[in-house]
Amino acid sequence: MKTILTIIAVTFIGTMAMAQDISRESKVETITTDVVLDMDFQQAIRKDRKTARLYKFKNSRVKQALSFTTKKNKSILA
């Protein structure tokens, strides 16, 4: 019963897909305009830059504090 309904559904969807009229394309009129770019670039060189420290492990203190272990976390041999 399930296979029969599946075959019917596939054929129905296939026929509906073939019945679509895709050949119609709408025509769109394009408008062209002239664009003038008038930009002045002024780059000021800053000499008072501060150095930033880069650490290998981000939030290492927080991760160490959150990964604490208790005595009950250890495995016990039975």
SULHU-V951587 format. One record per backbone hydrogen bond with DSSP energy under -1.0 kcal/mol. NH is the residue of the N-H (numbers start at 1). CO is the residue of the C=O. E is the energy in kcal/mol with one decimal. If there is no record, write none. Layout:
# SULHU-V951587
nh:NH co:CO e:E
nh:NH co:CO e:E
This chain:
# SULHU-V951587
nh:5 co:1 e:-2.1
nh:6 co:2 e:-1.9
nh:7 co:3 e:-2.4
nh:8 co:4 e:-2.2
nh:9 co:5 e:-2.2
nh:10 co:6 e:-2.4
nh:11 co:7 e:-2.3
nh:12 co:8 e:-2.2
nh:13 co:9 e:-2.4
nh:14 co:10 e:-2.3
nh:15 co:11 e:-2.4
nh:16 co:12 e:-2.0
nh:17 co:13 e:-1.8
nh:18 co:14 e:-1.9
nh:19 co:15 e:-1.4
nh:63 co:59 e:-2.3
nh:64 co:60 e:-2.0
nh:65 co:61 e:-2.0
nh:66 co:62 e:-2.1
nh:67 co:63 e:-1.2
